[in-house]
């Protein structure tokens, strides 16, 4: 078998003495590759024990977790078949149906090593399986009950099987993972850590660029792999009226941005000017009582009728592209129509998915912490949001019990996430 390389954190994982391991690692530290190396070790050491690989979603499983192991198998010169019955010369299969079954040929073994591959969004569907080991990737996205189901299926394997589990993840607050592996660990469980900085194969400046975009607190979680509570108290904690509020003057010779939350009452939008390094919020629109999308767009064009360079970029979440039962026209199309009629050139930069809540809130915090954002004092509703919006206790969602809060800051969040998150710099995590 070909020799495979491993990073320091991955080597610590492979030599960890625990039966149940939590591999906590920063982004781009090689946590999924480490999980694949661990799974390959189980296949080689216990080829007769059925394995399990799980991720929260089918997209994560099929695009990230499973390909990581299949690539390793190919690099090692090990034959494999997925979603189909293995050749008869490999020996008898354990399964009559091979959908989401990975079969692996181990030289000298009387039957193929086999792995069940599944998603944890419907974890109850796995209650009938019997396995010897399991790897759950990006466990932060799962609920503790899903892990309980997998633990209960560690049985029914050949005598001598060493039953093991591995969870790979970037930390996400003091949830069930922290409780089980840090605060109240049970016998046989342990934690292995790895930092983003341990990966020498990252592009030059990768970590420095991440730190420049993250808040110091978020960097400790995402880069250093620390457990931190990011969902308690004030959501936009990095904002300060002293530092981040000041008069914003619109330059009539530069383009503008317009970003909107699609709530009906209040109907909210904010606008301003930006470049690749900063954003200045010059004004807001706040309409109570069944406001229409067109109303907000028309108010913007009225306020800026004398703007010389009538060029505007529009932002919002994915719901703005939805048609409802009353019309075939989307909110984005309505805005574009109003702006165009007023002589503006329009570019739409919608989010094609709803921004992850914690990550997008932290993008806003990073913009304030690194002084990339200034808010005009006329934006009284946005300023109230930035000071008063809080997390719903014990959850990863914002508290929306006050119907006037969150909407202006949501509009700002959609814009800043689109333009100032690490995805903008093309730095999707190297797994």
LODREN-145914 format. One record per residue (C-alpha): x, y, z. Coordinates in nm, 3 decimals. Each point is the difference from the previous one (the first is absolute). Layout:
// LODREN-145914
> X:Y:Z;
...
//
This chain:
// LODREN-145914
> 0.000:0.000:0.000;
> 0.128:0.347:-0.087;
> 0.123:0.220:0.286;
> -0.248:0.272:0.105;
> 0.098:0.333:0.155;
> -0.156:0.137:0.318;
> 0.017:0.338:0.176;
> 0.102:0.020:0.368;
> -0.359:0.023:0.123;
> -0.101:-0.294:-0.217;
> 0.285:-0.208:0.141;
> -0.116:0.082:0.352;
> -0.346:-0.118:-0.103;
> 0.127:-0.329:-0.143;
> 0.192:-0.075:0.320;
> -0.270:0.111:0.244;
> -0.075:-0.275:0.255;
> -0.373:0.079:0.040;
> -0.289:-0.214:-0.120;
> -0.211:0.311:-0.068;
> 0.191:0.298:-0.138;
> -0.097:0.361:-0.064;
> 0.243:0.151:-0.253;
> -0.041:0.375:0.043;
> 0.181:0.199:-0.263;
> 0.013:0.343:-0.158;
> -0.115:0.068:-0.354;
> 0.235:-0.133:-0.267;
> 0.194:-0.199:0.259;
> -0.071:-0.331:-0.172;
> -0.272:-0.130:0.231;
> -0.196:-0.181:-0.274;
> 0.321:-0.145:-0.145;
> 0.090:-0.109:0.351;
> -0.337:-0.168:0.034;
> 0.055:-0.181:-0.329;
> 0.344:-0.120:0.116;
> -0.157:-0.129:0.323;
> -0.275:-0.178:-0.194;
> 0.258:-0.158:-0.231;
> 0.189:-0.124:0.307;
> -0.319:-0.166:0.127;
> -0.056:-0.167:-0.337;
> 0.354:-0.142:-0.003;
> 0.008:-0.100:0.367;
> -0.357:-0.138:0.018;
> -0.105:-0.092:-0.355;
> -0.277:-0.234:0.118;
> -0.173:0.266:0.211;
> -0.264:0.206:-0.180;
> 0.077:0.372:0.018;
> -0.217:0.310:-0.019;
> 0.074:0.344:-0.145;
> -0.251:0.276:0.070;
> -0.047:0.371:-0.063;
> -0.291:0.226:0.080;
> -0.105:0.049:-0.364;
> 0.029:-0.202:-0.318;
> 0.190:0.289:-0.157;
> 0.266:-0.012:0.271;
> 0.019:-0.379:-0.020;
> 0.018:-0.028:-0.379;
> 0.219:0.303:-0.073;
> 0.241:0.007:0.294;
> 0.011:-0.285:0.250;
> -0.036:-0.306:-0.222;
> 0.224:0.131:-0.283;
> 0.276:0.059:0.257;
> 0.009:-0.372:0.083;
> -0.048:-0.115:-0.359;
> 0.292:0.218:-0.109;
> 0.221:-0.154:0.268;
> -0.097:-0.350:-0.111;
> 0.088:0.085:-0.359;
> 0.333:0.152:0.104;
> 0.078:-0.314:0.199;
> -0.086:-0.221:-0.298;
> -0.292:-0.167:0.179;
> -0.294:-0.114:-0.216;
> -0.345:0.134:0.091;
> -0.360:-0.005:-0.120;
> -0.273:0.240:0.110;
> -0.375:-0.030:-0.055;
> 0.039:-0.337:-0.174;
> 0.060:-0.362:0.083;
> 0.370:-0.090:0.028;
> 0.146:-0.264:-0.236;
> -0.064:-0.358:0.110;
> 0.374:-0.070:0.020;
> 0.022:0.245:0.294;
> -0.212:-0.237:0.206;
> -0.359:0.015:0.117;
> -0.159:0.335:0.079;
> -0.192:0.058:0.324;
> -0.273:0.202:-0.174;
> -0.271:-0.088:-0.254;
> -0.030:0.368:-0.100;
> 0.317:0.203:-0.054;
> -0.142:0.352:-0.011;
> 0.238:0.220:0.201;
> 0.224:-0.297:0.079;
> 0.374:0.038:-0.056;
> 0.167:-0.336:-0.059;
> 0.379:-0.028:0.025;
> 0.224:-0.287:-0.105;
> 0.259:-0.088:0.261;
> 0.265:-0.248:-0.128;
> -0.017:-0.332:0.184;
> -0.342:0.071:0.151;
> -0.279:-0.251:-0.064;
> -0.263:0.269:-0.065;
> 0.000:0.373:-0.079;
> 0.025:0.262:0.273;
> -0.325:0.195:-0.013;
> -0.115:0.340:0.123;
> -0.354:0.132:0.032;
> -0.018:0.367:-0.106;
> -0.287:0.209:0.132;
> -0.127:0.342:0.101;
> -0.080:0.107:0.353;
> -0.288:0.234:-0.079;
> -0.217:-0.314:0.022;
> 0.197:-0.190:0.261;
> -0.292:-0.223:0.099;
> 0.042:-0.182:-0.333;
> 0.323:-0.153:0.134;
> -0.156:-0.170:0.302;
> -0.003:-0.341:-0.170;
> 0.366:-0.025:-0.101;
> 0.287:-0.181:0.174;
> 0.350:0.149:-0.026;
> 0.346:-0.032:0.150;
> 0.119:0.359:-0.045;
> -0.135:0.337:-0.112;
> 0.136:0.332:-0.125;
> -0.231:0.303:0.017;
> 0.132:0.302:-0.190;
> -0.085:0.362:0.095;
> -0.169:-0.120:0.316;
> -0.071:0.359:0.107;
> -0.294:-0.004:-0.242;
> -0.157:-0.304:0.167;
> -0.209:-0.045:0.312;
> 0.116:-0.211:0.290;
> -0.282:-0.250:-0.055;
> 0.147:-0.087:-0.340;
> 0.325:-0.105:0.167;
> -0.196:-0.202:0.256;
> -0.160:-0.199:-0.280;
> 0.339:-0.081:-0.151;
> 0.143:-0.103:0.337;
> -0.293:-0.237:0.048;
> 0.080:-0.173:-0.333;
> 0.356:-0.099:0.100;
> -0.070:-0.373:0.027;
> -0.041:-0.328:-0.184;
> 0.347:-0.008:-0.156;
> 0.255:-0.283:-0.010;
> 0.166:-0.103:0.324;
> 0.302:0.217:0.075;
> -0.145:0.317:-0.155;
> 0.112:0.317:0.178;
> -0.303:0.229:-0.008;
> 0.097:0.359:-0.073;
> -0.144:0.336:-0.102;
> 0.154:0.319:-0.135;
> -0.162:0.342:-0.024;
> 0.180:0.266:-0.205;
> -0.105:0.362:0.031;
> 0.080:0.365:0.047;
> -0.135:0.100:0.343;
> -0.329:0.184:0.032;
> -0.073:0.129:0.348;
> -0.054:-0.195:0.321;
> -0.245:-0.252:-0.140;
> -0.028:-0.375:0.031;
> 0.347:-0.065:-0.146;
> 0.165:0.213:0.267;
> -0.206:-0.163:0.275;
> 0.079:-0.358:-0.107;
> 0.367:0.036:-0.082;
> 0.122:0.294:0.211;
> -0.228:0.090:0.290;
> -0.131:-0.347:0.090;
> 0.201:-0.257:-0.198;
> -0.089:-0.363:0.050;
> 0.255:-0.278:0.033;
> 0.158:-0.085:-0.334;
> -0.071:0.341:-0.156;
> 0.262:0.259:-0.081;
> 0.075:0.307:-0.207;
> 0.272:0.066:-0.258;
> 0.065:0.356:-0.120;
> 0.155:0.153:-0.311;
> 0.048:0.361:-0.106;
> -0.023:0.153:-0.344;
> 0.359:0.118:0.042;
> 0.121:-0.362:0.008;
> -0.078:-0.045:-0.369;
> 0.315:0.096:-0.198;
> -0.172:-0.050:-0.336;
> -0.231:0.301:0.025;
> 0.055:0.291:-0.242;
> 0.235:0.273:0.126;
> -0.184:0.248:0.218;
> -0.309:-0.222:0.036;
> -0.014:0.011:0.380;
> 0.091:0.369:0.020;
> -0.279:0.081:-0.246;
> -0.248:-0.200:0.207;
> 0.103:0.176:0.320;
> -0.038:0.337:-0.173;
> -0.359:-0.091:-0.093;
> -0.101:-0.165:0.327;
> -0.053:0.155:0.341;
> 0.259:-0.107:0.254;
> -0.261:-0.215:0.173;
> -0.122:-0.169:-0.318;
> 0.362:-0.066:-0.106;
> 0.060:-0.188:0.324;
> -0.285:-0.234:-0.095;
> 0.054:-0.035:-0.374;
> 0.381:0.002:-0.014;
> 0.117:-0.116:0.343;
> -0.283:-0.249:0.056;
> -0.112:0.135:0.338;
> -0.344:-0.047:0.151;
> -0.156:0.345:0.045;
> -0.353:0.125:0.061;
> -0.087:0.204:-0.309;
> -0.376:-0.012:0.058;
> -0.049:0.181:0.329;
> -0.084:0.363:0.066;
> 0.041:0.282:-0.250;
> 0.033:-0.131:-0.355;
> 0.193:0.297:-0.144;
> 0.237:0.038:0.294;
> 0.279:0.159:-0.207;
> -0.212:0.305:-0.087;
> 0.065:0.324:0.189;
> -0.182:0.331:-0.045;
> 0.321:0.180:0.092;
> 0.210:-0.174:-0.266;
> -0.245:-0.085:-0.276;
> -0.253:0.283:-0.024;
> 0.082:0.312:-0.197;
> -0.126:0.212:-0.286;
> 0.011:-0.187:-0.330;
> 0.007:0.217:-0.311;
> -0.116:-0.148:-0.329;
> 0.242:0.055:-0.290;
> -0.227:0.071:-0.301;
> 0.264:-0.128:-0.238;
> 0.021:-0.351:0.150;
> -0.240:-0.298:-0.019;
> -0.223:-0.087:0.294;
> -0.126:-0.317:0.166;
> -0.355:-0.077:0.115;
> -0.069:-0.297:0.229;
> -0.339:-0.114:0.120;
> -0.179:-0.226:0.246;
> -0.322:-0.134:-0.155;
> -0.215:0.040:0.309;
> -0.341:0.163:-0.062;
> -0.043:0.206:0.317;
> 0.238:0.156:0.062;
> 0.142:0.009:-0.352;
> 0.373:0.068:0.039;
> 0.297:0.090:-0.216;
> 0.328:0.184:0.038;
> 0.238:0.144:-0.255;
> 0.335:0.169:-0.045;
> 0.330:-0.036:-0.182;
> 0.280:-0.252:0.029;
> 0.321:-0.130:-0.151;
> 0.204:-0.314:0.057;
> 0.125:0.119:0.340;
> -0.294:0.174:0.173;
> -0.369:0.082:-0.006;
> -0.168:0.326:0.101;
> -0.371:-0.014:0.080;
> -0.150:0.336:-0.089;
> -0.370:-0.057:0.059;
> -0.284:-0.237:0.076;
> -0.361:-0.052:-0.106;
> -0.248:-0.117:0.263;
> -0.368:-0.025:-0.101;
> -0.261:-0.117:0.252;
> -0.331:-0.156:-0.105;
> -0.011:-0.227:-0.306;
> 0.275:0.166:-0.198;
> 0.071:-0.121:-0.353;
> 0.340:-0.079:-0.146;
> -0.063:0.267:-0.262;
> -0.058:0.258:0.275;
> 0.353:-0.042:0.133;
> 0.155:0.016:-0.347;
> -0.202:0.307:-0.092;
> 0.101:0.176:0.323;
> 0.368:-0.067:-0.080;
> -0.031:0.142:-0.353;
> -0.184:0.306:0.134;
> 0.271:0.075:0.256;
> 0.278:-0.037:-0.257;
> -0.162:0.145:-0.311;
> 0.296:0.234:-0.046;
> 0.268:-0.268:0.028;
> 0.233:0.031:-0.300;
> 0.118:-0.358:-0.035;
> -0.327:-0.188:0.015;
> 0.143:-0.346:0.053;
> -0.124:-0.217:0.288;
> 0.072:-0.355:0.121;
> -0.287:-0.175:0.176;
> 0.036:-0.258:0.279;
> -0.235:-0.220:0.205;
> -0.057:-0.357:0.106;
> -0.123:-0.284:-0.222;
> -0.369:0.062:0.076;
> 0.006:0.312:-0.216;
> 0.017:-0.225:-0.305;
> -0.315:-0.193:0.094;
> -0.332:0.047:-0.182;
> -0.313:-0.012:0.212;
> -0.354:-0.112:-0.079;
> -0.109:0.354:-0.088;
> 0.263:0.085:-0.258;
> 0.260:-0.144:-0.235;
> 0.231:0.292:0.080;
> 0.277:-0.034:0.260;
> 0.111:0.272:0.240;
> 0.330:0.030:-0.184;
> -0.185:0.052:-0.327;
> -0.223:0.266:0.158;
> 0.303:0.191:0.130;
> 0.178:-0.025:-0.333;
> -0.309:0.128:-0.182;
> -0.038:0.303:0.230;
> 0.369:0.092:-0.014;
> 0.019:-0.042:-0.376;
> -0.306:0.221:-0.050;
> 0.177:0.271:0.203;
> 0.309:-0.018:-0.219;
> 0.219:-0.222:0.218;
> 0.220:-0.284:-0.127;
> -0.062:-0.299:0.227;
> 0.216:-0.299:0.100;
> -0.160:-0.271:0.213;
> 0.227:-0.181:0.249;
> -0.249:-0.221:0.181;
> 0.107:-0.268:0.244;
> -0.081:-0.338:-0.158;
> -0.040:-0.148:0.348;
> -0.098:0.157:0.329;
> 0.326:0.104:0.167;
> 0.093:-0.223:0.297;
> -0.118:0.191:0.305;
> 0.303:-0.015:0.229;
> 0.253:0.039:-0.281;
> -0.179:0.295:-0.158;
> -0.047:0.178:0.334;
> 0.372:-0.044:0.061;
> 0.075:0.152:-0.342;
> -0.186:0.313:0.115;
> 0.192:-0.003:0.328;
> 0.328:-0.037:-0.187;
> -0.080:0.301:-0.217;
> -0.052:0.212:0.310;
> 0.294:-0.146:0.192;
> 0.235:0.074:-0.292;
> -0.158:0.344:-0.058;
> -0.127:-0.082:-0.348;
> -0.349:0.139:0.061;
> -0.140:0.344:0.087;
> -0.370:0.075:0.063;
> -0.159:0.340:-0.043;
> -0.185:0.120:0.314;
> -0.321:0.037:-0.203;
> -0.030:-0.382:-0.007;
> -0.178:-0.011:0.335;
> -0.172:-0.337:-0.050;
> 0.322:-0.167:-0.118;
> 0.190:0.146:0.296;
> -0.267:-0.129:0.238;
> 0.035:-0.344:-0.156;
> 0.377:-0.003:0.031;
> -0.025:0.082:0.370;
> -0.304:-0.204:0.099;
> -0.027:-0.313:-0.220;
> 0.088:-0.304:0.211;
> 0.017:-0.375:-0.034;
> -0.299:-0.209:0.102;
> 0.125:-0.176:0.310;
> 0.138:-0.347:-0.066;
> -0.044:0.020:-0.377;
> 0.183:0.099:-0.316;
> -0.272:0.246:-0.109;
> -0.055:0.368:0.072;
> -0.270:0.107:0.242;
> -0.285:0.142:-0.212;
> -0.253:0.046:0.279;
> 0.010:0.378:-0.061;
> -0.153:0.031:-0.347;
> 0.182:0.327:-0.071;
> 0.346:-0.147:0.061;
> 0.234:-0.207:-0.223;
> -0.134:0.114:-0.340;
> 0.235:0.292:-0.069;
> 0.299:-0.195:0.129;
> -0.107:-0.302:-0.207;
> 0.012:0.219:-0.311;
> 0.351:0.114:0.096;
> 0.103:-0.357:0.082;
> -0.102:-0.130:-0.346;
> 0.213:0.268:-0.167;
> 0.309:-0.036:0.220;
> -0.006:-0.378:-0.016;
> -0.012:0.010:-0.379;
> 0.287:0.246:-0.032;
> 0.219:-0.049:0.306;
> -0.011:-0.365:0.103;
> 0.296:-0.231:-0.065;
> -0.199:-0.153:-0.287;
> 0.041:0.332:-0.180;
> 0.376:-0.049:0.008;
> -0.033:-0.347:-0.150;
> 0.119:-0.165:0.317;
> -0.244:-0.285:0.042;
> 0.139:-0.240:0.253;
> 0.263:-0.246:-0.116;
> -0.124:-0.323:0.148;
//
